[in-house]
Amino acid sequence: MTTLLLAGGGTGGHVFPMLAVGEAIRASDPSARVVYVGTARGLEARVVPEQGGELELLDILPLRGAGLSGFLKGAQHAMASIPASRELVRRLAPSAVLSVGGYAGGPVCLAARTLGVAVTVLEPNSVMGLSNRLLAPFAVRAYTTFPEVDRFFRPSIVRRLGVPLRKAFAPASYEAQEDKLSILVLGGSQGAKALNETVPRAIAKLGGQVPGLRVTHQTGREREAEARSLYESLGLSAAAEVVPFIDDMARALASADLVIARAGASTLAELCAVGRPAILVPYPFAADDHQLKNARSLEKRGAAVALPQADATVDRVADEILRLARSSERRASMARAAAEIGAPDAAKAVASDLLELARVRESKRREKARGKTT
């Protein structure tokens, strides 16, 4: 039986591509064993079991986002977790390990490397994350989306296949109408304070200029009450559905006429797979400002409007919503452009390549074992 470890997580941008690859592996080879490796702090601790996945947890802290002391503490945790990671890899005996970035990817893949297990990485962003950057010299396969990160890897191992998505994400017909506008607001899996504060006020500023306006707003679990209270104070309760987290994102996107969102790679891949126009407000503190680069890439191709957070004032967001609401042709054009960018078969392609790599490694392992017995 082929065993594959998919390691990483933390946020939806890492977790959902990881789940997509796992789903595609099982669809291609039902006998394969897929084990997800993450941390108790990450979204994977909740989502993977909900999806029926096998999950192993390690005690690892993030290396970024908490200053020098936080980095040093995170690095100490990461190094301390390598013995536990080695024990995990020995026990599960995988044919290959895939890092999707995030806390767990680095230690697990470093442990795998020391044990002779094939290390592969999945990098969906236009700027490579720290964990995958550290693993680049050891990787035997790199699955990328943007050409900007290909330079970190040996050319022979790069497979530019796009961001893996679960099979629920598929192109949906787009009917741009003048008499209604359904807006979907997404701040990522943890929500976005800036969008939670700006978008409700922008919609209130529009007054009755956009007929049939409805809003579904994913706020993040810790910010739901605050956002709901703001919609109520603005008199928008009847027009707004405020939710902490959207489990069926494919359905939510297919129901939307316009999306207002951050610009993480997974969010953009989902937008493009379904084919929806968007106003993108990149998270300004993303590593190496990769979300702004992601957003600009879609804007150049006519699929989105990119608004740096500093420019995303109440007035500017209201103006952009109104401009798009009044031009069904432009929204339809953006939807078509997004759909042309989409890579709905990326998960299947990554899974197929990963399984083939695993089979080759298993074959070599058996040949080596036979050689020792003769």
Backbone torsions as a table, in degrees:
resi	resn	phi	psi	omega
1	MET	NA	132.3	177.8
2	THR	-78.2	129.7	175.8
3	THR	-116.8	130.7	178.6
4	LEU	-126.7	134.5	175.2
5	LEU	-100.7	130.7	174.6
6	LEU	-114.0	111.3	-169.4
7	ALA	-117.2	141.3	178.0
8	GLY	134.4	-163.7	178.5
9	GLY	129.7	-151.8	-176.4
10	GLY	112.6	-66.2	-179.9
11	THR	-120.5	171.3	-179.5
12	GLY	-58.7	-31.1	-179.2
13	GLY	-62.8	-25.3	175.2
14	HIS	-97.1	-41.1	-171.1
15	VAL	-68.8	-46.0	-173.2
16	PHE	-69.8	-38.9	172.0
17	PRO	-62.4	-36.7	177.7
18	MET	-61.7	-45.4	177.3
19	LEU	-62.9	-38.2	-179.4
20	ALA	-63.0	-42.9	178.5
21	VAL	-64.8	-43.7	178.7
22	GLY	-60.3	-42.9	178.1
23	GLU	-60.7	-42.7	-178.9
24	ALA	-70.0	-35.4	177.2
25	ILE	-61.8	-47.4	-178.8
26	ARG	-66.0	-33.9	177.8
27	ALA	-67.8	-37.1	-178.8
28	SER	-77.7	-37.8	-178.5
29	ASP	-139.7	89.6	-177.1
30	PRO	-59.1	-20.2	-179.8
31	SER	-82.4	-12.8	-178.0
32	ALA	-69.4	144.9	175.4
33	ARG	-101.5	122.1	179.1
34	VAL	-111.6	121.8	178.7
35	VAL	-119.3	124.5	177.5
36	TYR	-91.3	140.2	178.9
37	VAL	-125.1	124.8	-178.5
38	GLY	-149.8	-154.4	178.7
39	THR	-127.5	159.2	179.5
40	ALA	-67.4	-20.9	-178.5
41	ARG	-81.2	-19.7	-173.0
42	GLY	-86.6	164.2	178.2
43	LEU	-59.6	-28.4	-178.3
44	GLU	-59.9	-28.8	-178.8
45	ALA	-61.1	-28.5	177.8
46	ARG	-97.4	-45.2	-169.9
47	VAL	-74.0	-41.5	-177.0
48	VAL	-60.8	-49.2	177.0
49	PRO	-61.8	-35.6	178.0
50	GLU	-61.3	-31.1	-179.9
51	GLN	-89.7	4.6	178.2
52	GLY	79.9	17.7	-178.4
53	GLY	-86.0	155.6	176.0
54	GLU	-86.5	124.3	-171.6
55	LEU	-127.1	133.9	171.4
56	GLU	-114.4	137.7	-176.6
57	LEU	-114.5	139.2	175.7
58	LEU	-120.8	155.1	179.3
59	ASP	-93.8	96.1	-176.8
60	ILE	-136.5	141.4	176.9
61	LEU	-105.0	155.9	176.9
62	PRO	-68.2	151.5	178.6
63	LEU	-91.8	-17.9	-177.1
64	ARG	-111.5	161.8	166.2
65	GLY	91.8	-0.7	-177.6
66	ALA	-132.1	27.6	178.6
67	GLY	72.2	-174.2	-176.5
68	LEU	-62.8	-44.1	-178.7
69	SER	-63.0	-39.7	178.2
70	GLY	-66.0	-39.7	178.7
71	PHE	-62.7	-45.8	-178.5
72	LEU	-64.5	-39.6	178.1
73	LYS	-65.5	-42.2	178.2
74	GLY	-63.6	-41.3	178.9
75	ALA	-63.7	-39.1	177.9
76	GLN	-62.7	-43.6	177.7
77	HIS	-62.4	-42.8	-178.2
78	ALA	-62.4	-44.9	179.4
79	MET	-65.4	-40.3	-179.8
80	ALA	-66.6	-24.5	-177.6
81	SER	-82.8	-10.6	-177.5
82	ILE	-63.3	-42.7	175.6
83	PRO	-58.5	-42.1	177.4
84	ALA	-65.0	-36.4	178.2
85	SER	-66.9	-40.0	177.7
86	ARG	-62.2	-42.5	178.7
87	GLU	-63.4	-39.5	178.5
88	LEU	-63.2	-46.4	-179.0
89	VAL	-65.0	-41.6	177.6
90	ARG	-60.4	-44.5	-176.3
91	ARG	-66.3	-39.7	-175.7
92	LEU	-88.7	-21.7	177.2
93	ALA	48.6	59.1	-179.5
94	PRO	-75.1	158.8	173.9
95	SER	-84.4	-24.4	179.1
96	ALA	-160.0	157.6	176.4
97	VAL	-126.0	135.2	177.1
98	LEU	-113.0	122.9	172.5
99	SER	-92.9	126.0	176.2
100	VAL	-101.2	10.4	-176.4
101	GLY	87.4	167.5	-176.8
102	GLY	97.4	-177.9	-168.2
103	TYR	-58.1	-46.5	-169.5
104	ALA	-83.6	-18.7	-174.0
105	GLY	-59.5	-44.9	-176.0
106	GLY	-62.3	-60.2	-177.6
107	PRO	-59.1	-40.4	-178.7
108	VAL	-65.6	-43.4	-179.0
109	CYS	-71.3	-35.7	175.8
110	LEU	-64.0	-40.9	176.8
111	ALA	-63.4	-42.5	179.0
112	ALA	-61.2	-40.8	179.7
113	ARG	-58.7	-44.5	-178.5
114	THR	-67.8	-19.0	-179.1
115	LEU	-102.5	8.0	176.3
116	GLY	77.9	19.6	178.8
117	VAL	-92.9	139.6	-178.3
118	ALA	-62.2	130.5	178.8
119	VAL	-106.2	127.2	176.5
120	THR	-128.2	156.1	-179.9
121	VAL	-132.2	147.9	173.8
122	LEU	-116.8	118.3	-179.8
123	GLU	-123.3	102.9	-175.5
124	PRO	-85.0	-15.1	-173.2
125	ASN	-92.0	167.3	177.5
126	SER	-81.6	-14.0	173.8
127	VAL	-124.8	126.6	-172.7
128	MET	-75.2	138.4	177.9
129	GLY	-70.9	162.7	-175.2
130	LEU	-61.8	-45.7	-177.5
131	SER	-59.6	-49.5	-179.6
132	ASN	-68.1	-31.2	178.3
133	ARG	-64.5	-38.9	178.3
134	LEU	-68.0	-28.5	-177.6
135	LEU	-87.5	-14.5	-173.3
136	ALA	-51.7	-42.8	-177.8
137	PRO	-66.0	-21.6	-175.5
138	PHE	-99.2	-11.2	-172.9
139	ALA	-70.2	144.6	174.0
140	VAL	-104.7	-7.5	174.4
141	ARG	-153.4	139.4	178.3
142	ALA	-129.5	118.9	179.2
143	TYR	-100.8	113.7	-173.2
144	THR	-121.9	171.5	177.0
145	THR	-121.8	-44.0	-177.4
146	PHE	-104.8	138.6	-179.1
147	PRO	-65.2	-19.7	-177.4
148	GLU	-60.0	-27.5	-176.8
149	VAL	-95.0	-8.2	-176.6
150	ASP	-61.0	-28.6	-175.4
151	ARG	-65.5	-18.0	180.0
152	PHE	-76.8	-11.4	-174.5
153	PHE	-119.4	157.7	171.0
154	ARG	-62.3	133.5	-175.8
155	PRO	-54.0	-33.4	-175.0
156	SER	-68.4	-17.9	-175.9
157	ILE	-101.5	-5.9	-175.1
158	VAL	-79.4	132.6	172.4
159	ARG	-128.2	104.2	-178.5
160	ARG	-87.6	95.2	-170.1
161	LEU	-114.7	-10.1	-178.0
162	GLY	96.8	177.1	-178.3
163	VAL	-83.3	124.0	178.2
164	PRO	-65.5	134.1	178.1
165	LEU	-126.7	151.0	175.0
166	ARG	-65.3	154.8	-172.1
167	LYS	-64.0	-16.2	178.6
168	ALA	-65.6	-23.8	-178.8
169	PHE	-84.0	112.3	-177.9
170	ALA	-145.0	154.4	179.2
171	PRO	-53.9	134.1	178.8
172	ALA	-122.5	139.1	-179.8
173	SER	-59.5	145.9	-178.7
174	TYR	-119.9	118.4	178.9
175	GLU	-113.1	96.5	-179.3
176	ALA	-76.0	122.3	-178.3
177	GLN	-120.2	151.6	-178.9
178	GLU	-85.7	-23.6	-171.1
179	ASP	-100.2	8.6	175.4
180	LYS	-155.9	153.0	177.1
181	LEU	-148.2	116.2	177.2
182	SER	-103.6	115.8	-176.7
183	ILE	-104.3	133.6	174.9
184	LEU	-112.2	123.1	-178.1
185	VAL	-109.5	123.1	-176.3
186	LEU	-128.5	122.9	175.7
187	GLY	-107.3	25.5	-174.1
188	GLY	84.6	177.8	-175.2
189	SER	-64.8	-22.8	-179.2
190	GLN	-102.5	2.8	-177.8
191	GLY	79.8	173.7	179.5
192	ALA	-142.6	117.0	-177.5
193	LYS	-57.4	-41.8	-177.8
194	ALA	-62.3	-44.2	178.7
195	LEU	-69.2	-37.5	179.5
196	ASN	-61.8	-31.2	-178.1
197	GLU	-90.7	-34.5	-173.5
198	THR	-85.3	-46.0	-173.0
199	VAL	-62.3	-46.5	178.3
200	PRO	-57.8	-40.3	-179.9
201	ARG	-69.2	-35.9	177.7
202	ALA	-65.2	-41.4	179.3
203	ILE	-66.5	-40.1	177.5
204	ALA	-62.9	-36.6	-179.2
205	LYS	-64.9	-27.9	179.9
206	LEU	-68.3	-22.8	-178.7
207	GLY	59.4	-129.8	-179.8
208	GLY	-100.3	20.4	-176.2
209	GLN	-71.7	-19.9	179.5
210	VAL	-117.6	100.6	-178.6
211	PRO	-67.7	145.5	176.5
212	GLY	65.7	28.7	-178.2
213	LEU	-78.4	128.9	175.9
214	ARG	-130.8	147.5	-177.9
215	VAL	-129.6	133.1	166.3
216	THR	-115.7	122.3	-169.9
217	HIS	-124.3	113.9	173.4
218	GLN	-86.3	116.2	-169.4
219	THR	-100.8	-17.4	-167.1
220	GLY	90.9	146.7	-172.4
221	ARG	-65.9	-33.3	-176.0
222	GLU	-84.3	-8.9	-174.2
223	ARG	-118.8	7.1	-175.5
224	GLU	-61.7	-49.2	-175.3
225	ALA	-61.3	-42.3	-179.4
226	GLU	-63.8	-45.0	-179.7
227	ALA	-67.8	-41.0	178.9
228	ARG	-61.2	-41.8	179.2
229	SER	-62.8	-38.2	179.7
230	LEU	-66.3	-45.2	176.9
231	TYR	-58.5	-41.8	-179.8
232	GLU	-64.8	-42.8	-178.7
233	SER	-66.5	-24.2	179.0
234	LEU	-91.0	1.7	179.3
235	GLY	73.3	29.6	-175.4
236	LEU	-111.4	10.9	-175.4
237	SER	-55.8	-40.1	-176.1
238	ALA	-68.5	-25.7	-176.0
239	ALA	-98.5	-6.6	-172.0
240	ALA	-122.1	132.8	170.5
241	GLU	-107.4	112.7	-176.5
242	VAL	-103.5	122.9	-177.3
243	VAL	-133.9	147.3	179.9
244	PRO	-72.8	-35.0	-175.6
245	PHE	-156.0	142.0	179.4
246	ILE	-106.5	114.4	-179.6
247	ASP	-76.5	-41.3	-179.1
248	ASP	-99.7	76.0	-175.9
249	MET	-67.7	-34.5	179.9
250	ALA	-60.0	-43.6	179.6
251	ARG	-67.6	-41.1	179.8
252	ALA	-61.6	-42.2	179.1
253	LEU	-66.4	-42.0	-179.2
254	ALA	-63.8	-25.4	-178.8
255	SER	-87.9	-8.4	-174.5
256	ALA	-91.4	147.0	172.2
257	ASP	-94.7	-26.1	-178.0
258	LEU	-152.1	138.1	179.9
259	VAL	-116.2	134.3	172.2
260	ILE	-115.0	120.3	-168.9
261	ALA	-153.4	166.0	164.9
262	ARG	-68.6	-176.5	-173.6
263	ALA	-128.5	40.0	172.0
264	GLY	-66.8	154.0	-174.3
265	ALA	-60.7	-39.3	-178.6
266	SER	-67.4	-41.8	177.5
267	THR	-59.4	-45.2	-179.0
268	LEU	-67.2	-37.5	178.1
269	ALA	-63.8	-39.8	178.5
270	GLU	-66.8	-42.5	176.3
271	LEU	-55.9	-47.2	-175.5
272	CYS	-73.3	-35.1	179.1
273	ALA	-62.9	-39.8	179.2
274	VAL	-82.4	-33.5	179.6
275	GLY	87.5	72.9	-178.7
276	ARG	-133.6	140.2	176.7
277	PRO	-72.1	152.4	-174.4
278	ALA	-147.3	150.3	163.7
279	ILE	-105.2	117.8	-174.7
280	LEU	-106.6	127.5	177.6
281	VAL	-118.2	91.0	-173.8
282	PRO	-61.7	144.3	173.9
283	TYR	-66.8	119.7	-170.7
284	PRO	-73.3	-13.8	-177.3
285	PHE	-107.1	15.2	176.1
286	ALA	-64.3	148.9	-177.8
287	ALA	-52.6	124.7	177.9
288	ASP	56.2	25.0	178.1
289	ASP	54.9	36.6	-174.2
290	HIS	-67.9	-26.0	-179.8
291	GLN	-67.6	-36.9	177.3
292	LEU	-63.8	-41.2	178.7
293	LYS	-65.2	-39.2	175.8
294	ASN	-59.6	-46.9	-176.9
295	ALA	-64.8	-42.3	179.6
296	ARG	-62.9	-35.4	179.4
297	SER	-61.3	-42.8	178.1
298	LEU	-71.0	-37.3	-179.7
299	GLU	-62.6	-42.2	-179.8
300	LYS	-61.6	-26.5	-178.3
301	ARG	-97.2	9.0	172.9
302	GLY	79.5	15.7	-175.9
303	ALA	-99.9	-10.5	-173.9
304	ALA	-157.6	165.0	168.5
305	VAL	-107.5	124.0	180.0
306	ALA	-98.6	123.7	179.3
307	LEU	-123.9	104.7	173.1
308	PRO	-54.8	147.0	-173.6
309	GLN	-57.5	-34.3	179.1
310	ALA	-62.9	-27.0	179.9
311	ASP	-93.2	-10.4	-174.0
312	ALA	-85.7	62.5	176.6
313	THR	-77.1	169.3	177.7
314	VAL	-57.6	-46.4	-178.5
315	ASP	-63.4	-43.5	-177.1
316	ARG	-67.4	-42.7	179.3
317	VAL	-64.9	-41.4	177.8
318	ALA	-61.4	-42.2	179.6
319	ASP	-62.7	-42.6	-178.9
320	GLU	-67.0	-40.4	177.5
321	ILE	-61.8	-46.1	-178.0
322	LEU	-64.4	-41.4	-179.7
323	ARG	-60.7	-43.2	-179.8
324	LEU	-75.6	-34.5	178.7
325	ALA	-62.5	-34.6	-176.7
326	ARG	-85.7	-3.5	179.9
327	SER	-128.6	86.7	178.1
328	SER	-63.8	-30.1	179.0
329	GLU	-64.7	-42.0	-179.7
330	ARG	-67.8	-40.7	177.7
331	ARG	-61.6	-41.7	178.9
332	ALA	-64.9	-38.5	178.3
333	SER	-64.9	-42.1	178.1
334	MET	-64.2	-39.2	178.8
335	ALA	-62.6	-41.9	178.4
336	ARG	-64.4	-41.8	180.0
337	ALA	-63.5	-40.4	178.4
338	ALA	-63.0	-44.2	-178.6
339	ALA	-63.0	-32.6	179.2
340	GLU	-68.7	-26.2	179.6
341	ILE	-81.6	-27.8	-173.5
342	GLY	-55.6	147.5	177.7
343	ALA	-128.4	73.5	-173.4
344	PRO	-65.6	-16.9	-178.5
345	ASP	-100.0	12.0	-175.8
346	ALA	-61.9	-43.1	-178.5
347	ALA	-61.1	-43.7	179.2
348	LYS	-62.4	-40.6	-178.9
349	ALA	-67.4	-42.8	178.0
350	VAL	-63.7	-45.7	-179.2
351	ALA	-60.4	-43.7	-179.3
352	SER	-61.7	-44.7	-179.0
353	ASP	-67.8	-40.5	-179.2
354	LEU	-65.5	-41.0	177.6
355	LEU	-65.2	-40.3	178.3
356	GLU	-64.2	-42.0	176.9
357	LEU	-60.4	-43.4	180.0
358	ALA	-62.6	-41.2	-179.6
359	ARG	-64.7	-40.2	178.1
360	VAL	-62.9	-44.2	-180.0
361	ARG	-64.2	-40.5	179.0
362	GLU	-64.1	-40.3	179.4
363	SER	-63.0	-43.3	178.9
364	LYS	-65.2	-36.9	179.8
365	ARG	-65.1	-41.1	179.1
366	ARG	-66.7	-41.2	178.7
367	GLU	-62.3	-39.8	179.4
368	LYS	-65.9	-39.8	179.5
369	ALA	-65.7	-39.9	178.4
370	ARG	-64.8	-37.6	180.0
371	GLY	-63.4	-32.1	-179.4
372	LYS	-74.3	-23.1	-177.3
373	THR	-93.1	-5.1	-178.7
374	THR	-104.5	NA	NA
